[in-house]
Amino acid sequence: MKAEELARRVRAGERVALARAITLVESRRADHERRAGELLQAVLPATGSAMRVGISGPPGAGKSTLIDQLGVNLIGAGHRPAVLAVDPSSTRSGGSILGDKTRMARLAAEPAAFIRPTPSAGRLGGVAARSREAILLCEAAGHDIVIVETVGAGQSEAEVADMVDTFLFLAQPGAGDELQGLKRGALELADIIAVTKADGDTAGAADRSAAELTAALQLLQPGAAGWRPPVLTVSALTNRGLDALWAAVLRHAAAMGEAGAFAERRAEQRVRWMHQLIEDKLRELLLAAPGMGRRLAELEGEVRKGSLSPRLAADRALAREPVEITHGA
Amino acid sequence: MKAEELARRVRAGERVALARAITLVESRRADHERRAGELLQAVLPATGSAMRVGISGPPGAGKSTLIDQLGVNLIGAGHRPAVLAVDPSSTRSGGSILGDKTRMARLAAEPAAFIRPTPSAGRLGGVAARSREAILLCEAAGHDIVIVETVGAGQSEAEVADMVDTFLFLAQPGAGDELQGLKRGALELADIIAVTKADGDTAGAADRSAAELTAALQLLQPGAAGWRPPVLTVSALTNRGLDALWAAVLRHAAAMGEAGAFAERRAEQRVRWMHQLIEDKLRELLLAAPGMGRRLAELEGEVRKGSLSPRLAADRALAREPVEITHGA
């Protein structure tokens, strides 16, 4: 299908076209890449209108259950949420489709919702770039809320934070000095923190955890527009606190919008993304030079051992034999 | 002076040679770069033996005063500390030499100490790379402790954390929910936190701040080797707590060493550094293409406005006209 035709169908809200479009932007085949570029440019005017919300948290915090219930609530309020998963450590392939849809069973059954499973991992500079473009495609397809879920392995949290407007962190209830599973770095990125499982036996622990987290956050400087991350308690099981959670997301977006920080954040994200893509491409071109993969591995080995300085290794990577990096139009 | 001769003098502990060597690695002149590469390779066997300690904290936390007193203590114990400053936001030029030496007046007067002022800013990918190499040169010159100080603007804290063994964060005393100036991200990077000014009127506030920070850190997962950042109180004025602070640095290094995490951390740092240098060089080569600076600025403008997708912009940056990036040996 031509890029223009695919763009038209995506914008008409055809689910199959949206899924296909995301597959296209995920592809690294040269002809697919060209079509993907055309597709993205064609849908560009229809993008940017959704609220983009990142959600992370440790395994077992109840991300899927929360997103399932939150998504159902949002549909009840007339929204059309899309859910994208980012999991760079994932080795799942085809099976993940079923996996993600099972994890969010009620949302998956809703015609207004779109759930995109984790893309396969391990490609160069890939996961974040593809997820950013998947967000745009979801917006073009009329989804007014895009939720990007990440398991928080490695750099993925920072990458997701850099593609959303509001980043929500889930914490588990844990009494006293027990671990709540908050990774170092979580407090840095979070715009909102929600302690999950505020129900039944764990309700009290959730309240105590929220109080402790609130105290901890008081020690940090506020973020952009003077925003201080609120700490809420939620129960996906009983649906308690989820309306308040969404209200906090809206409050955050409004605060950013008033301060002009919202548009600026998105513009900065796009520019960083462009530079990231240029870097990825340059590295790809470098690696395409004959024998370069092996040479880099050898140099890396010497640098790791300490027998070669990183500077000389970098020089040799690029210059031991004249390297020609040419990229035609 | 030839690189070999300069290397010999650096290793002989000649201060002037060390200062000159650092100036050489800071230079971006092509012939200087080649000599710097030779110099670094020549001193490589004499590097790696120092404790590398990063120190950051908000303006006013008393970084200089603390480093001054700590340095004097270390010299008293037979050490030869070097202090490097990283300040990417600095626009100071020659004046910084006096500035840094005035800030640490007692240490500057010690023959066993070496203080290197902030390098001038604004060069491509420069500050971190140069500081990493300055650390190596200080080690080759026999400094067994290298302190890297940063003001914590932008990315500099993360960069400094990636070039040291132990990262120390200073916080100011502040009662209750007052701000202690801790930036978001500080808790992520810190191996040790010290609340300063634990003397006179602010002694009580320092204790309370330390207790609050301790509670906050309990909520986070421990770092490598199960290390939990301790929170100490110090007074540079009365020298109280500085021995305990250094003991914590040694404890951290020992814990990392026992877990094998110390050597691994340095090896990973070197490899990341090599890749960073390759990226910097590729970007430099790209920018050296005729008209590329202007073209990138135009594309960035369009991406910022939202009229061009980042993917197409990246493609055009590299491919609108055939771009040839050639780097001879």
Boltz contact constraints between the chains, C-beta under 6 A:
constraints:
  - contact:
      token1: [A, 37]
      token2: [B, 311]
      max_distance: 6.0
  - contact:
      token1: [A, 37]
      token2: [B, 312]
      max_distance: 6.0
  - contact:
      token1: [A, 37]
      token2: [B, 315]
      max_distance: 6.0
  - contact:
      token1: [A, 40]
      token2: [B, 309]
      max_distance: 6.0
  - contact:
      token1: [A, 40]
      token2: [B, 311]
      max_distance: 6.0
  - contact:
      token1: [A, 41]
      token2: [B, 309]
      max_distance: 6.0
  - contact:
      token1: [A, 41]
      token2: [B, 312]
      max_distance: 6.0
  - contact:
      token1: [A, 44]
      token2: [B, 309]
      max_distance: 6.0
  - contact:
      token1: [A, 177]
      token2: [B, 218]
      max_distance: 6.0
  - contact:
      token1: [A, 180]
      token2: [B, 219]
      max_distance: 6.0
  - contact:
      token1: [A, 182]
      token2: [B, 219]
      max_distance: 6.0
  - contact:
      token1: [A, 182]
      token2: [B, 220]
      max_distance: 6.0
  - contact:
      token1: [A, 183]
      token2: [B, 221]
      max_distance: 6.0
  - contact:
      token1: [A, 184]
      token2: [B, 188]
      max_distance: 6.0
  - contact:
      token1: [A, 184]
      token2: [B, 220]
      max_distance: 6.0
  - contact:
      token1: [A, 185]
      token2: [B, 188]
      max_distance: 6.0
  - contact:
      token1: [A, 188]
      token2: [B, 184]
      max_distance: 6.0
  - contact:
      token1: [A, 188]
      token2: [B, 185]
      max_distance: 6.0
  - contact:
      token1: [A, 188]
      token2: [B, 188]
      max_distance: 6.0
  - contact:
      token1: [A, 212]
      token2: [B, 219]
      max_distance: 6.0
  - contact:
      token1: [A, 216]
      token2: [B, 216]
      max_distance: 6.0
  - contact:
      token1: [A, 216]
      token2: [B, 219]
      max_distance: 6.0
  - contact:
      token1: [A, 218]
      token2: [B, 177]
      max_distance: 6.0
  - contact:
      token1: [A, 219]
      token2: [B, 180]
      max_distance: 6.0
  - contact:
      token1: [A, 219]
      token2: [B, 182]
      max_distance: 6.0
  - contact:
      token1: [A, 219]
      token2: [B, 212]
      max_distance: 6.0
  - contact:
      token1: [A, 219]
      token2: [B, 216]
      max_distance: 6.0
  - contact:
      token1: [A, 220]
      token2: [B, 182]
      max_distance: 6.0
  - contact:
      token1: [A, 220]
      token2: [B, 184]
      max_distance: 6.0
  - contact:
      token1: [A, 221]
      token2: [B, 183]
      max_distance: 6.0
  - contact:
      token1: [A, 267]
      token2: [B, 304]
      max_distance: 6.0
  - contact:
      token1: [A, 270]
      token2: [B, 303]
      max_distance: 6.0
  - contact:
      token1: [A, 270]
      token2: [B, 310]
      max_distance: 6.0
  - contact:
      token1: [A, 271]
      token2: [B, 300]
      max_distance: 6.0
  - contact:
      token1: [A, 271]
      token2: [B, 303]
      max_distance: 6.0
  - contact:
      token1: [A, 271]
      token2: [B, 304]
      max_distance: 6.0
  - contact:
      token1: [A, 273]
      token2: [B, 310]
      max_distance: 6.0
  - contact:
      token1: [A, 274]
      token2: [B, 303]
      max_distance: 6.0
  - contact:
      token1: [A, 274]
      token2: [B, 310]
      max_distance: 6.0
  - contact:
      token1: [A, 274]
      token2: [B, 313]
      max_distance: 6.0
  - contact:
      token1: [A, 274]
      token2: [B, 314]
      max_distance: 6.0
  - contact:
      token1: [A, 277]
      token2: [B, 310]
      max_distance: 6.0
  - contact:
      token1: [A, 277]
      token2: [B, 314]
      max_distance: 6.0
  - contact:
      token1: [A, 278]
      token2: [B, 314]
      max_distance: 6.0
  - contact:
      token1: [A, 278]
      token2: [B, 317]
      max_distance: 6.0
  - contact:
      token1: [A, 279]
      token2: [B, 279]
      max_distance: 6.0
  - contact:
      token1: [A, 281]
      token2: [B, 318]
      max_distance: 6.0
  - contact:
      token1: [A, 282]
      token2: [B, 282]
      max_distance: 6.0
  - contact:
      token1: [A, 300]
      token2: [B, 271]
      max_distance: 6.0
  - contact:
      token1: [A, 303]
      token2: [B, 270]
      max_distance: 6.0
  - contact:
      token1: [A, 303]
      token2: [B, 271]
      max_distance: 6.0
  - contact:
      token1: [A, 303]
      token2: [B, 274]
      max_distance: 6.0
  - contact:
      token1: [A, 304]
      token2: [B, 267]
      max_distance: 6.0
  - contact:
      token1: [A, 304]
      token2: [B, 271]
      max_distance: 6.0
  - contact:
      token1: [A, 309]
      token2: [B, 40]
      max_distance: 6.0
  - contact:
      token1: [A, 309]
      token2: [B, 41]
      max_distance: 6.0
  - contact:
      token1: [A, 309]
      token2: [B, 44]
      max_distance: 6.0
  - contact:
      token1: [A, 310]
      token2: [B, 270]
      max_distance: 6.0
  - contact:
      token1: [A, 310]
      token2: [B, 273]
      max_distance: 6.0
  - contact:
      token1: [A, 310]
      token2: [B, 274]
      max_distance: 6.0
  - contact:
      token1: [A, 310]
      token2: [B, 277]
      max_distance: 6.0
  - contact:
      token1: [A, 311]
      token2: [B, 37]
      max_distance: 6.0
  - contact:
      token1: [A, 311]
      token2: [B, 40]
      max_distance: 6.0
  - contact:
      token1: [A, 312]
      token2: [B, 37]
      max_distance: 6.0
  - contact:
      token1: [A, 312]
      token2: [B, 41]
      max_distance: 6.0
  - contact:
      token1: [A, 313]
      token2: [B, 274]
      max_distance: 6.0
  - contact:
      token1: [A, 314]
      token2: [B, 274]
      max_distance: 6.0
  - contact:
      token1: [A, 314]
      token2: [B, 277]
      max_distance: 6.0
  - contact:
      token1: [A, 314]
      token2: [B, 278]
      max_distance: 6.0
  - contact:
      token1: [A, 315]
      token2: [B, 37]
      max_distance: 6.0
  - contact:
      token1: [A, 317]
      token2: [B, 278]
      max_distance: 6.0
  - contact:
      token1: [A, 318]
      token2: [B, 281]
      max_distance: 6.0
  - contact:
      token1: [A, 318]
      token2: [B, 327]
      max_distance: 6.0
  - contact:
      token1: [A, 319]
      token2: [B, 327]
      max_distance: 6.0
  - contact:
      token1: [A, 319]
      token2: [B, 329]
      max_distance: 6.0
  - contact:
      token1: [A, 322]
      token2: [B, 328]
      max_distance: 6.0
  - contact:
      token1: [A, 322]
      token2: [B, 329]
      max_distance: 6.0
  - contact:
      token1: [A, 323]
      token2: [B, 327]
      max_distance: 6.0
  - contact:
      token1: [A, 324]
      token2: [B, 326]
      max_distance: 6.0
  - contact:
      token1: [A, 325]
      token2: [B, 325]
      max_distance: 6.0
  - contact:
      token1: [A, 326]
      token2: [B, 324]
      max_distance: 6.0
  - contact:
      token1: [A, 327]
      token2: [B, 318]
      max_distance: 6.0
  - contact:
      token1: [A, 327]
      token2: [B, 319]
      max_distance: 6.0
  - contact:
      token1: [A, 327]
      token2: [B, 323]
      max_distance: 6.0
  - contact:
      token1: [A, 328]
      token2: [B, 322]
      max_distance: 6.0
  - contact:
      token1: [A, 329]
      token2: [B, 319]
      max_distance: 6.0
  - contact:
      token1: [A, 329]
      token2: [B, 322]
      max_distance: 6.0
